[in-house]
Structure formats: structure tokens, C-alpha cells
């Protein structure tokens, strides 16, 4: 969505329309904020609601919103999750503020079903992605607890989360990721499914980075 100029009318359809009208129960003259997917934010007023969508008149020019805290990029081996679990995981990662969510191929990933392959863009995590990030955390059952590994503070703008398949990474994969700079972290004594481990790690890191951001603002 390209939203830039005051006075323009933006048509909202699909899931956003459903959420606005059925969940939030917004109607004509209600104020909303729209994002353009590229850091732009603009305030608007609902002018029309019909069966097909909602019209929103922009009340101002779009303004850029600076990212707050660390932008987390999630790499998780969930390409084979069934029954809507992959879609649910992407939705929850988005709600928690993940900058990107990428299904990860590993040696122990099963064959991807054809009806999933055309919806998910899977990748091998390139080791240079890890080596270029000073904050890269690798979920591992045998690793020290996450809270013991986290630095007290960080000025980094980006970080990586890496979660393997339910059969875990192979020893070779763990060695390669650690050699590239990923820090293994434990998520407690329980054996977690892929989506549970992903949400647990992302939630903890979002809270940690938000606390760092608040402390930085207070000191500045």
C-alpha cells in the first residue's frame, strides 16, 4: 500500500477490512492509523463501509516512523508444519514485532508438501547472515539458559533468531552456526515444538530489547 498525501482515499479490503469492522467494530468517522509497509504511518478517517471494504480518507501526509529497539529476523524450520500451524506461527511472530520470518531448511526437515511449497519461500540460512549479525541466538536444548547468555545491554539495530526442526539441528549444523557467531541458548527443561520454541524465544528477546530501549531513552 502506498500512502503518502493528505486527502487521498485508501480502500481497505481483505483481512484488514474484516479486522477493522468485525473485531474492532469501527465505522464511519472513526479514526485509524495506516502503515505502508515501508516505515510510513498516516492518520485517516473512515468515510464509507460496504460489503466489499472500507474507504479511509487520509488526514495528513505520511510520516516515517523510526524503528524502536532491535529488529529481529526469525529463521525457523517450520516449512513442514501441518494443519495451519505454519500460518499461525507467522501470524504470531508478526504480532510480536518480528521484522521478518523465514522458513528454514535443515538436514532433518521432512519433504515439503507441494501445496505448501508454493506458499512458503524456504531457504538455507547462509552463514554470512549469522557472521554479519552481532546478535544471533540459536535455540538449543543443551545450551545455557537464555537469560544467562543475554548481554546486559546492546546498541545493535538487528538480530537473528534461529530455531531448528523438532528433531533438532545436526551436530554439523550446530557447529557451523556456532562457528559463524551464533550463541546457543536454552529455553528451559521442556521439549518444545517448533512454533512454541519460536514464540518463546522471540517473546523473551522482544521484552529484553524493549527494556534496553527504555533504559537508553531514560539515560539520553
Order of alpha helices (4+ residues) and beta strands (2+ residues): beta-alpha-beta-beta-beta-beta-beta-alpha-beta-alpha-alpha-beta-alpha-beta-alpha-beta-alpha
